[in-house]
Amino acid sequence: MEARAIQRTVRQSARKMRLVIDQIRGRAVPEAYAILRFSKKHAAQQIHKVLKSAVANAEQRAQRDNVPLDVDALHVRYAVGNEGPTLKRFMSAAMGRATPIKKRTSHVEIHVFAADQVKAKPAATPAAAAAKSKTKAKAAAAGAKAAKAKTPKRKKA
């Protein structure tokens, strides 16, 4: 089960957002909530909103698909803070000049997934499994013979 949430044009620079996003990437959702809750950065509030939305999206998707979902088992798979459009403003300066001011924005995207519901490989047929175990046994026996043949015998002095 995977879900995502995106918040666009957050009034914070992408560089400042990335400082906080890097701390939660790959973590479990409850741990990420704790990191964001106790962070002193202003960006943590906006990222907390996006993470909360992604978890809610995962819950809704699980409910729609009629699949059980444990919110505490979710992990942050993908989290990025990209640059958004820059608001360009001007401030008056000395001698009739104007100095530019760039008010930067960013886009935040977070993907969460359920770690316990990773797709397993399809089970092999019993005949294929038996053949595989025989070939492993033969390879191990051949490796042991090769190791004995290569080992030189020591002479007693």
Backbone as CSV, one residue per row, in Angstrom:
resi,resn,N_x,N_y,N_z,CA_x,CA_y,CA_z,C_x,C_y,C_z
1,MET,0.848,-1.174,0.000,0.000,0.000,0.000,0.895,1.238,0.000
2,GLU,0.746,2.063,-0.992,1.539,3.288,-1.072,0.607,4.462,-1.302
3,ALA,0.939,5.581,-0.687,0.153,6.798,-0.852,1.116,7.979,-0.884
4,ARG,0.646,9.086,-1.439,1.495,10.259,-1.519,0.690,11.519,-1.244
5,ALA,1.407,12.580,-0.945,0.795,13.890,-0.756,1.782,14.938,-1.253
6,ILE,1.246,15.985,-1.869,2.070,17.057,-2.418,1.504,18.392,-1.950
7,GLN,2.384,19.266,-1.509,1.975,20.631,-1.197,2.806,21.557,-2.068
8,ARG,2.142,22.400,-2.813,2.841,23.273,-3.749,2.895,24.708,-3.226
9,THR,3.892,25.416,-3.669,4.146,26.834,-3.369,4.091,27.137,-1.873
10,VAL,4.878,26.420,-1.111,5.027,26.712,0.312,5.955,27.909,0.423
11,ARG,5.622,28.883,1.241,6.428,30.103,1.348,7.655,29.875,2.234
12,GLN,8.518,29.018,1.772,9.783,28.721,2.443,10.735,28.261,1.357
13,SER,11.996,28.598,1.472,12.934,28.206,0.425,13.161,26.698,0.446
14,ALA,13.440,26.152,-0.705,13.635,24.707,-0.832,14.866,24.253,-0.049
15,ARG,15.851,25.076,0.039,17.073,24.731,0.769,16.776,24.500,2.251
16,LYS,15.956,25.358,2.828,15.586,25.206,4.236,14.675,24.002,4.446
17,MET,13.824,23.724,3.467,12.937,22.555,3.549,13.739,21.262,3.531
18,ARG,14.759,21.224,2.681,15.552,19.994,2.530,16.281,19.624,3.813
19,LEU,16.635,20.611,4.626,17.305,20.316,5.894,16.435,19.438,6.790
20,VAL,15.146,19.692,6.786,14.222,18.922,7.620,13.812,17.631,6.922
21,ILE,13.582,17.692,5.627,13.143,16.509,4.873,14.193,15.401,4.936
22,ASP,15.464,15.779,4.895,16.529,14.778,4.959,16.516,14.003,6.268
23,GLN,15.977,14.602,7.325,15.924,13.930,8.625,14.854,12.856,8.693
24,ILE,13.786,12.985,7.905,12.678,12.022,8.019,12.659,10.988,6.908
25,ARG,13.437,11.178,5.852,13.419,10.244,4.722,13.862,8.858,5.180
26,GLY,13.043,7.832,4.873,13.362,6.456,5.219,12.945,6.037,6.616
27,ARG,12.393,6.923,7.401,12.013,6.618,8.781,10.582,6.102,8.854
28,ALA,10.255,5.489,9.984,8.879,5.081,10.249,8.055,6.341,10.508
29,VAL,6.776,6.282,10.207,5.918,7.462,10.327,5.839,7.988,11.766
30,PRO,5.668,7.134,12.798,5.638,7.686,14.161,6.953,8.387,14.537
31,GLU,8.061,7.848,14.076,9.358,8.465,14.350,9.479,9.802,13.617
32,ALA,8.994,9.845,12.377,9.024,11.090,11.595,8.144,12.152,12.250
33,TYR,6.979,11.739,12.762,6.116,12.681,13.479,6.849,13.285,14.672
34,ALA,7.569,12.450,15.417,8.293,12.927,16.595,9.393,13.907,16.208
35,ILE,10.116,13.592,15.151,11.184,14.483,14.696,10.610,15.837,14.293
36,LEU,9.510,15.816,13.552,8.898,17.063,13.091,8.274,17.842,14.244
37,ARG,7.709,17.144,15.193,7.043,17.794,16.324,8.027,18.594,17.176
38,PHE,9.230,18.046,17.356,10.194,18.685,18.246,11.282,19.462,17.520
39,SER,11.138,19.634,16.229,12.097,20.420,15.464,11.818,21.911,15.657
40,LYS,12.872,22.698,15.718,12.725,24.145,15.890,12.545,24.866,14.557
41,LYS,12.732,24.151,13.459,12.634,24.761,12.136,11.177,25.043,11.773
42,HIS,10.948,26.174,11.133,9.601,26.533,10.684,9.118,25.588,9.583
43,ALA,10.054,25.077,8.795,9.712,24.165,7.704,9.076,22.881,8.231
44,ALA,9.390,22.493,9.462,8.868,21.253,10.039,7.346,21.272,10.134
45,GLN,6.769,22.432,10.363,5.304,22.535,10.445,4.656,22.202,9.104
46,GLN,5.200,22.759,8.034,4.648,22.500,6.709,4.839,21.045,6.305
47,ILE,5.993,20.483,6.596,6.275,19.089,6.249,5.386,18.157,7.068
48,HIS,5.111,18.531,8.321,4.216,17.731,9.170,2.824,17.657,8.545
49,LYS,2.349,18.766,8.004,1.042,18.783,7.339,1.011,17.827,6.144
50,VAL,2.083,17.841,5.358,2.138,16.994,4.164,2.204,15.524,4.569
51,LEU,2.999,15.207,5.587,3.111,13.822,6.053,1.770,13.335,6.596
52,LYS,1.080,14.189,7.328,-0.237,13.843,7.875,-1.226,13.566,6.742
53,SER,-1.145,14.364,5.685,-2.011,14.172,4.527,-1.701,12.864,3.804
54,ALA,-0.407,12.531,3.676,-0.018,11.283,3.013,-0.529,10.071,3.793
55,VAL,-0.458,10.128,5.118,-0.955,9.028,5.959,-2.467,8.909,5.818
56,ALA,-3.161,10.045,5.787,-4.617,10.027,5.611,-4.982,9.451,4.239
57,ASN,-4.198,9.785,3.223,-4.436,9.233,1.888,-4.246,7.720,1.880
58,ALA,-3.237,7.231,2.614,-3.008,5.788,2.707,-4.180,5.097,3.405
59,GLU,-4.691,5.718,4.457,-5.849,5.151,5.173,-7.071,5.089,4.266
60,GLN,-7.321,6.158,3.534,-8.478,6.195,2.637,-8.348,5.158,1.521
61,ARG,-7.146,5.007,1.008,-6.934,4.028,-0.056,-7.142,2.609,0.465
62,ALA,-6.657,2.343,1.666,-6.838,1.014,2.261,-8.314,0.744,2.523
63,GLN,-9.009,1.762,2.968,-10.447,1.614,3.227,-11.204,1.371,1.917
64,ARG,-10.820,2.081,0.868,-11.468,1.911,-0.426,-11.215,0.520,-1.006
65,ASP,-9.976,0.007,-0.822,-9.626,-1.313,-1.334,-10.004,-2.436,-0.371
66,ASN,-10.556,-2.074,0.789,-10.967,-3.035,1.819,-9.777,-3.897,2.269
67,VAL,-8.672,-3.206,2.571,-7.444,-3.861,3.012,-7.107,-3.337,4.413
68,PRO,-6.735,-4.205,5.347,-6.352,-3.704,6.674,-5.027,-2.936,6.605
69,LEU,-4.934,-1.859,7.372,-3.735,-1.033,7.356,-3.399,-0.580,8.760
70,ASP,-2.156,-0.794,9.165,-1.662,-0.297,10.449,-0.858,0.959,10.164
71,VAL,-1.324,2.092,10.660,-0.685,3.376,10.384,0.726,3.419,10.974
72,ASP,0.928,2.750,12.100,2.249,2.756,12.739,3.279,1.951,11.951
73,ALA,2.829,1.127,11.009,3.746,0.323,10.194,4.170,1.045,8.917
74,LEU,3.640,2.238,8.685,4.005,2.989,7.484,5.412,3.575,7.605
75,HIS,6.099,3.690,6.465,7.426,4.285,6.399,7.433,5.373,5.322
76,VAL,8.300,6.350,5.493,8.469,7.402,4.492,9.432,6.867,3.445
77,ARG,8.923,6.573,2.273,9.754,6.007,1.205,10.454,7.117,0.424
78,TYR,9.743,8.175,0.121,10.235,9.209,-0.786,9.816,10.554,-0.224
79,ALA,10.755,11.442,-0.042,10.441,12.783,0.453,11.391,13.772,-0.204
80,VAL,10.833,14.747,-0.900,11.654,15.755,-1.571,11.066,17.140,-1.369
81,GLY,11.934,18.122,-1.435,11.524,19.519,-1.411,12.144,20.210,-2.605
82,ASN,11.363,20.466,-3.614,11.853,21.086,-4.845,11.534,22.574,-4.859
83,GLU,12.223,23.297,-5.721,11.979,24.730,-5.835,10.664,25.007,-6.541
84,GLY,9.949,25.990,-6.040,8.723,26.436,-6.679,8.977,27.766,-7.370
85,PRO,7.930,28.428,-7.807,8.110,29.721,-8.457,8.595,30.776,-7.455
86,THR,9.455,31.656,-7.926,9.995,32.713,-7.068,9.178,33.984,-7.280
87,LEU,8.739,34.576,-6.174,8.012,35.846,-6.245,9.047,36.970,-6.276
88,LYS,8.983,37.791,-7.302,9.969,38.855,-7.449,9.351,40.186,-7.046
89,ARG,9.982,40.816,-6.075,9.514,42.097,-5.555,10.679,43.092,-5.592
90,PHE,10.359,44.365,-5.470,11.395,45.386,-5.448,11.197,46.297,-4.262
91,MET,12.327,46.707,-3.690,12.298,47.615,-2.553,13.055,48.882,-2.947
92,SER,12.537,50.008,-2.556,13.200,51.258,-2.928,14.529,51.387,-2.191
93,ALA,15.490,51.944,-2.881,16.824,52.114,-2.317,17.251,53.574,-2.481
94,ALA,18.450,53.850,-2.072,18.945,55.231,-2.103,19.077,55.748,-3.534
95,MET,18.970,57.031,-3.678,19.152,57.752,-4.950,18.207,57.262,-6.041
96,GLY,16.970,56.925,-5.686,15.952,56.574,-6.661,16.100,55.206,-7.290
97,ARG,16.919,54.358,-6.725,17.098,53.016,-7.273,16.146,52.043,-6.618
98,ALA,16.091,50.848,-7.198,15.272,49.769,-6.629,16.139,48.522,-6.519
99,THR,16.035,47.825,-5.391,16.786,46.580,-5.212,15.814,45.406,-5.256
100,PRO,16.203,44.345,-5.961,15.287,43.201,-6.081,15.243,42.367,-4.793
101,ILE,14.073,41.814,-4.534,13.874,40.880,-3.423,13.254,39.633,-4.024
102,LYS,13.852,38.495,-3.748,13.332,37.228,-4.245,12.698,36.465,-3.088
103,LYS,11.404,36.267,-3.168,10.689,35.492,-2.155,10.502,34.089,-2.713
104,ARG,11.298,33.180,-2.187,11.345,31.831,-2.744,10.236,30.946,-2.185
105,THR,9.780,30.016,-3.027,8.768,29.045,-2.617,9.289,27.647,-2.926
106,SER,8.601,26.647,-2.427,9.023,25.272,-2.681,7.824,24.345,-2.764
107,HIS,8.057,23.189,-3.357,7.061,22.127,-3.446,7.548,20.963,-2.591
108,VAL,6.653,20.404,-1.765,7.002,19.281,-0.897,6.198,18.068,-1.349
109,GLU,6.894,16.935,-1.549,6.226,15.700,-1.946,6.702,14.573,-1.042
110,ILE,5.747,13.835,-0.466,6.067,12.722,0.433,5.276,11.491,0.015
111,HIS,5.965,10.348,-0.086,5.332,9.055,-0.361,5.526,8.175,0.866
112,VAL,4.453,7.521,1.311,4.544,6.559,2.413,4.127,5.186,1.913
113,PHE,4.671,4.125,2.538,4.304,2.773,2.152,4.265,1.899,3.390
114,ALA,3.497,0.815,3.297,3.387,-0.142,4.395,4.506,-1.163,4.246
115,ALA,5.375,-1.239,5.229,6.542,-2.121,5.150,6.156,-3.592,5.240
116,ASP,5.099,-3.913,5.987,4.723,-5.314,6.174,4.003,-5.886,4.962
117,GLN,3.588,-5.049,4.042,2.836,-5.526,2.889,3.677,-5.490,1.613
118,VAL,4.978,-5.783,1.751,5.849,-5.843,0.587,5.491,-7.089,-0.206
119,LYS,5.431,-6.974,-1.521,5.035,-8.100,-2.361,6.078,-9.210,-2.277
120,ALA,5.617,-10.410,-1.978,6.514,-11.559,-1.890,6.646,-12.206,-3.265
121,LYS,7.753,-12.934,-3.452,7.945,-13.630,-4.717,6.959,-14.792,-4.794
122,PRO,6.478,-15.132,-5.984,5.557,-16.257,-6.102,6.254,-17.555,-5.698
123,ALA,5.511,-18.429,-5.034,6.081,-19.689,-4.558,6.406,-20.589,-5.741
124,ALA,7.571,-21.237,-5.665,7.991,-22.142,-6.730,7.302,-23.490,-6.548
125,THR,7.236,-24.268,-7.629,6.620,-25.597,-7.547,7.529,-26.512,-6.738
126,PRO,6.986,-27.543,-6.100,7.821,-28.435,-5.293,8.927,-29.115,-6.111
127,ALA,8.655,-29.462,-7.362,9.662,-30.109,-8.200,10.830,-29.158,-8.466
128,ALA,10.519,-27.899,-8.731,11.572,-26.917,-8.991,12.397,-26.675,-7.732
129,ALA,11.737,-26.652,-6.576,12.450,-26.445,-5.318,13.381,-27.615,-5.026
130,ALA,12.932,-28.854,-5.297,13.767,-30.037,-5.074,14.978,-30.023,-6.007
131,ALA,14.778,-29.659,-7.263,15.878,-29.598,-8.218,16.892,-28.534,-7.802
132,LYS,16.390,-27.417,-7.300,17.271,-26.342,-6.882,18.121,-26.780,-5.692
133,SER,17.514,-27.509,-4.734,18.264,-27.950,-3.562,19.309,-28.992,-3.954
134,LYS,19.019,-29.858,-4.948,19.992,-30.848,-5.405,21.195,-30.165,-6.046
135,THR,20.940,-29.152,-6.860,22.054,-28.465,-7.515,22.902,-27.724,-6.490
136,LYS,22.279,-27.181,-5.445,23.038,-26.516,-4.386,23.917,-27.521,-3.659
137,ALA,23.384,-28.710,-3.385,24.150,-29.743,-2.689,25.339,-30.191,-3.541
138,LYS,25.118,-30.360,-4.847,26.208,-30.755,-5.747,27.281,-29.677,-5.799
139,ALA,26.877,-28.425,-5.853,27.836,-27.324,-5.911,28.654,-27.256,-4.622
140,ALA,28.016,-27.496,-3.486,28.723,-27.475,-2.211,29.732,-28.613,-2.130
141,ALA,29.340,-29.794,-2.602,30.245,-30.941,-2.589,31.437,-30.696,-3.514
142,ALA,31.204,-30.132,-4.674,32.284,-29.842,-5.611,33.229,-28.797,-5.032
143,GLY,32.691,-27.821,-4.332,33.521,-26.789,-3.712,34.395,-27.368,-2.615
144,ALA,33.856,-28.319,-1.841,34.625,-28.947,-0.774,35.765,-29.780,-1.353
145,LYS,35.517,-30.508,-2.447,36.554,-31.312,-3.093,37.665,-30.416,-3.637
146,ALA,37.285,-29.301,-4.219,38.272,-28.384,-4.780,39.133,-27.784,-3.669
147,ALA,38.537,-27.503,-2.535,39.285,-26.932,-1.420,40.289,-27.940,-0.872
148,LYS,39.914,-29.216,-0.801,40.827,-30.255,-0.312,41.978,-30.462,-1.284
149,ALA,41.705,-30.408,-2.561,42.739,-30.641,-3.576,43.766,-29.522,-3.579
150,LYS,43.377,-28.315,-3.318,44.263,-27.161,-3.374,45.091,-27.010,-2.108
151,THR,44.690,-27.621,-1.001,45.397,-27.463,0.258,46.667,-28.309,0.231
152,PRO,47.861,-27.680,0.348,49.112,-28.466,0.337,49.311,-29.161,1.673
153,LYS,49.911,-30.331,1.631,50.194,-31.086,2.860,51.512,-30.598,3.423
154,ARG,51.586,-30.465,4.739,52.785,-29.992,5.401,53.681,-31.168,5.770
155,LYS,54.943,-30.932,5.652,55.920,-31.946,6.039,56.371,-31.700,7.463
156,LYS,56.522,-32.766,8.197,57.012,-32.640,9.576,58.525,-32.516,9.552
157,ALA,59.014,-31.627,10.335,60.466,-31.448,10.368,61.094,-32.034,11.597
